[in-house]
Amino acid sequence: MIAPTRLGSSKQAVLGAARARDVVLTQATAVRMVAAWALVPAPRDPVRHLEVAHARTRSHLGRLLDHDAAREVPSVMTDELFSRLTDPRPAPLRAAAGVHRYTYTPRKTLRRVLDHALDHINQIDQWRAWRSAGVAPTPTDGWAPSTVTLPEDRLPLSRADLDAWLWRIDQAARLLAQRAAALTPAELDWMPPDGGWPLRRVFHHVARSELLYSASLDEALPDADPALRYEEACGRLDERVQAARDADDSIVYAGLYGALRAPAEIVDDVVTMEGELLAG
């Protein structure tokens, strides 16, 4: 059972304590938007989730020519929230850590979608070798993350350029889904000995992240002061909370990093992290 009043009380506490604290508002905005993304129902089958997410991704990528190729649009996502959501023993989310925001241009969006798919195609091979032969994986860190903007990310984007990018992205998405579909349940759910993620979680993560990248321009929060951006994020989350449902075995609620949570747990996470920001 979701208690929306808890979100409302936490919102008032953030607004009341953070009028002049842009860092708190920026991080709280990220927390609310990540929760809103998690509350979009996803297929329980991770392969189907990859396919559904890519279909929606293509609609966003097809509109990239509508955006200024040189303009770097700030995302709500931050490096600090990434650490809070992915570290095995995360430190509380604190305003004192500052804000390191993700940003996107049309070309950077395309680069992140393609590189992320390729990285996790490679992970399938490495995880299978790790499980069957004990061969520890070799990190594939040749790509640049969302906090890094390369000179080529600001170059003009023509229709021919976009079509070529979309062909490569479609091929990578198809290969990832094919490789994922060929895995056995034991391979999907194998827990790496270092405490890392099983591939089932990885695929839910890829599906969610593909939409984070692709919708970063179409669904960007309006340029406004931090309090207004936070209000907009609160409204988007409230809509998702109202639509969420628990009793449906065909769907899951997957976080940006693949963790499956019940709607009430996602709300609890928001209240907890906003409390951490205020306590810090």
Protein Blocks (a to p, Z undefined) as FASTA:
>chain_A
ZZfklmmmmmmmmmmmmmmmmklmmmmmmmmmmmmmmmpccdfblmlmmmmmmmmmmmmm
mmmmmpcfklccddfbdfklmmmmmgmbacdddfklopadddddfklmmmmmmmmmmmmm
mmmmmmmmmmmnopacdddfkbccfkbccfklmgccdfklmmmmmmmmmmmmmmmmmmmm
mpcfklmmpccfklpacfklmmmmmmmmmmmmmmmmmmgccdddfklmmmmmmmmmmmmm
mmpcfblckbccddfkopacdfklmmmmmmmmmmmmmmZZ
